[in-house]
Amino acid sequence: MTNHARQIGCYASRHRGQSPASWLRRVACTLLALVIPLASAQTPVQPHSAPNPPTGRNIGIGAPWVSYYGNVANLDLARVARTFRLIDIDADPDQGNVTPEQIATLKAGGRNRVISYLNLGSCERFRAYWQHAPAGFVPCGSNAPAHLGRYNGYPNEMWMNPSNRAYRKLIVSYVAPRLIAQGVDGFYLDNLELIEHGTSTRNGPCDATCKQGALDLVRELRQAFPNKILVMQNATSPATRLGHTGGVPFASLLDGIAHEEVYAPKYDADAEEQLRSWSQRPPGHNGRKLWIGTLDYVGGCHHMRQANAVMARSRAHGFSPAVSDASAGQNVVCYWNLPRD
């Protein structure tokens, strides 16, 4: 018997000569006996639960992200891990910027995705694999047939022809596996805008064979690392969005794209429109929409007002904004009062 029933005297038994009030009380008890079990059987309200951490090649659309290429020992790793859900670093083991243990800290038990910078369209002279590579591989510096000329503005960098088989083998079978061995979740692919250069420039001329080689290189990476994240920076023209490699749409190989300098230091309407075109693509791998990021530069972490305006413009189109100091820098992390959770 429930407390409600006891409160109205349902324990009393009806007998001959009972008053009308007692009879009414008895009716009320009968109704309670029917209603209370129904109420008790209702499904309890479940407490609100936090979203599940990303798995596999999922990035997390709209989540805050950061690009940092300095030594992570200079950072408050716990703060970075609390603030950003996607973290792009330079995990080249020869550079000594990060250890597997530090990468594990940034991952925060699987809550965050950590990816590594991987230069596909050019090769930096400060990389160990510019001069040295194991037997069976050709270092960038020794692969003269793949050289497409110096990278204007970056004297320590050489444009590389991705149609060159020895170069593709170096990247896919030597450079990339060493990054994965560090513990990263995938790659941030840079300098593929090479395929947009054409042949009328001295700054990385790229003919039709070169263009197709770039698309093929990304396909070979996807085949070698089917469960790793691939994010392509820049190169968001129709050459990639509508391109094909090995009989499949190139865009289907990617989990995300990002573009530099869409809103700062100055607005690039063409880049924004290209990103919007990519955003119209149907869901791809496992039914997920493509992650689209913007990476803009405001000169330093003290330019809070400009950074906030840039992030607002990016989010208005459904993009995921990141704001740093300078394209040739990215050796600081600006937190911009982003929420930490």
N, C-alpha and C positions, 0 to 999 in steps of 0.2 A: 504494500500500500504506500502511495506516495505521500510526501509531506502536504501537497495541496489537498489530497483527499482527507487527511487527518484534520487539516485546518477547518474544513466545513463539516466534520463529524460523520464521515462516511463509514466509520467503524460501527455505528449504531445499526441494529437490525430492526426491520419493520415488523410490527405485529398488529393484530386486530385491534381497532380502536385508536390507531395512530392519528395524530393531528394532521390537518392539511399541510402545515409548515414542514412537518417531518417528511411527508410524502414528496413535497417539492425538493427537499434536500436529497432524497433518495434518487430522484430523476437527475439532479445535478451530478451526483456521484457517478451515475451510469454514463453520462456524457463525458465526464472526465476520464473515465476508464477507456473510452474510445479515442479521445483526442490526445492524451498524454503519450501513449506509445507511438502514435504517428509523428508527433513532434520530436520524440527521442530518436526516431529512425532517420531523420533528415541528415544528409551528408554534411559533416562539419566543414567549416570554411578553412581552407588550407592557407597557411601563412605565405606571404610573398617570398619567393626565393630568388637569389641572384642568378643572372644568366650563366649558362654553362660556359666554361672556358672553351676557346676554339680548338678544334681537332683537325688532324690531317692538313689539308691545304687551305683551310678556312682562315681568313685574316680578321674579319670583323669590320664590316662596313661602318664608316663614321667614327671609328675609334681613334683617339689621338695617337700620333706617331711622331717619330723623330729620326733624323739622319745625323750621325756623328762619326767622324772618321779619325778621331784622335785616340790617345791611349785611355782606355776606360778606367785605369787606376786613378785618373784625375777627377773622376765623377763620384757623386754620392749614388752608388749603384742601387741602394734601397729606394731612394727617391725617384730615380729614373724608372725603376720597375713599378712603383706605385702610380706614376703619372702617365706612362705611355703603354699602349697595347701592342704596337708594332715598333720594333727597334732595329734600325739599319746601321750596321757597323762595318768596319774593315777587319775581317777575321783572318786575314792572311797570316799564317803562323810565322812567316819570316819577318814580318813587321813588328811582332811582339806587342801589338796593341791590346790583346785580350787573351785570357786563358779559358780553357773549357769550364773551369770552376766559376769564373766571372760570368760566362755566358749562362750557366745554370742559374746563377743569382738573378740575372736579368729576365730569365724566363718565368721566375716566380712560381715554380711548381706547375708549369704548363699554362698559366694564365696569359702570358705574353708570347708573341712570336718574335724571334730574333733572326734576322736575315743578314747576309754578308754582301757587300759590294763586290761585283764581278764585272770587270771591264772586258767587253766583247769586241768593240769596234776599234780599240787602240790598245797599245801596250806601253806601260810606264817603265822607264829605264831603271827606276829604283826597286822594281820587283826582282827578286832573286832569279825568277825564271826568264828574265831578260837575257841573262848571261849563262845560266846553268839549268840543266834539266837531266833527268836520268837517261840511261841508254834507251834508245827507241823513240825519244822525243827530241824535237828541235827547239831550242830556246828562241824567244822572239828576236833577239838581236842577231842571231845567226840565220834567221829565215828571211833572207833578202828578197826572194820572190814574193813574199807576202807584204812587203813594205809599200805603203801608199803615200808616203811623205810625212813630214813633220806636222804635228798638230799645232796650228796657229794659236799662240797665246800660252801654250804649254810646252816649253822647250825640252822637257824630259819625257815627252810622249810621242809615240809614232802610230799613225793610223795603220791598221792591219787589214788585209784582205781576207774576209771570213770564208771565201770560197777556196782558200788554200787548205788542202787536206791536213798538212802537217800542223798548221796553226789550230785547226779545229780539234785535232787529236790532243794537242797540248792542253787546250782549255777543258775539254770534256773528260779526258782520262787522267789528267795530272793536276791541273790547278783546282778545278771544282771539287774533286774528291778530298783534297787536303782541307778545303773549307768546311765540308760536311763533317770531317773527322774532328773538327773543333767543337761540334755540337750545334751548329746553326740549323734553322728550319728551312733554309732555302737561299735564294740569290736575288740580289738587286742588280739588274742587268743594265749596264751603262754604255753609252756611245754607239748605240745602234742607229742613231740619226745619220750615221754614215750612209745608210742606204737612200737617204733623201738628197744626197749631195749632187748626184749626176756626175758627168764627166767634164764639165766646163770649168771646174775649180781646181786649184792646186792644193787646196786644204782637204785632202782626203777624197780624191776622185773615185767614184764607184760606178762601174758599168752594170749591165743587167746580170752578168754572171756573179759579180760581187754582191749585188742585192739579194739574189737567190741564195747565195752562200750564207748570208746573215740569217735568213729565215731558216735554212737547213741547220745551222749551228744551234739555234734555239730548240728545234725539234730533237736534235741529238741529245741536248741537255735534258729535255723532258723524258726521252726514252731511257736515259741513264739514271734519272732521278724521278721516277713517276709519282712519288709521294711528297716531293719537296715543293716549296712555294717558289714561283717565278713571278717577279715583278719587273716590268720593263720601264725604264726611265726614258722620257722624251720619245722620239721616233713614232709619234702617234698619228701620222698622216695615213691616207688610204693605202700607201705602200705596205703597211703592216696590217691595218685593220681589215683590208680586203685581200691580203696576200694568202698564198697557199704553199705548203711544203709537204712533200711526201704524200700527197693526196688528201691532206686535211687542212682546214682553215688555220692559218697561223694564230689567229686570235684565240682559238680554242686551247692553245698550249699554255696560255697565261692565266694567272690567278689575280693579277692586278697590273695597273699601269700608273705611272706618275709623270708629272711634267713640271719642269723647273720654270720659274719666272713667269708664271701666268698672270699674277697680280702685282708683283713687286720684284725688282725695283721699278718696273713700269708694266702697265697692262698690255697683255698680248691677246687680242681678240681671236686671232686664228688658233692659238693653242687652246683657248677656252672652248671654241667651237669644236675642235677636234675631240676634246674630252667629252663634250656633250654627245657627239656622234657615237663614241664608244659606249656611253652610258645607255644607249638605246638597244644595245645588243641583248638578245634573250639570255636567260640564265645558262651557265655552262656547266662545269664540272660539279656533279652531285647537286644540280639545281641551284647553284649559288650565282648571284649577280657578281659581276666583275668589280673588284675593289679599285677605286679611282682616287689617287692622291694628287695634291698640289704641293710643291716645295718652293717657297718664295724666300727672298732675302731682303732684309731691312737694315743691314749694316751693323747690328748689335742688339743685345738683349735689352737695352734701355729704351728702344723705340716701341714701347708698349702700345701706344695709340695706333700706330701704323699697323702693327702686327694684328691687333684686334680687328681692324677694318679688313685686312687681307683675309683673315680666317672667316669672318662673316660672309664675305663675298664667295669664298670657296664653298662653305656649307650651304649657301643659298641654292647651289646647283646639285647638292647631294654628294659633293666631293669631301675627301678627308684632308684637311689642311695641316701642313707643317711649315713653320717659319724659323729660319736660321739667320746666321750673320751674312755669309757670302758664299758663292758657289765654289770658289777656290779655297774656302776656309772649312766650315763645318767642323771646327775644333772646339766648339762650345755647345752647351745645351741650354736653350732658353725655355723656361718653364711657363712663362706667360700667365701665371696664376691659374693654370689648368687644374681642374679638380683632381685630387689624389684619393684613390680608394683601393 
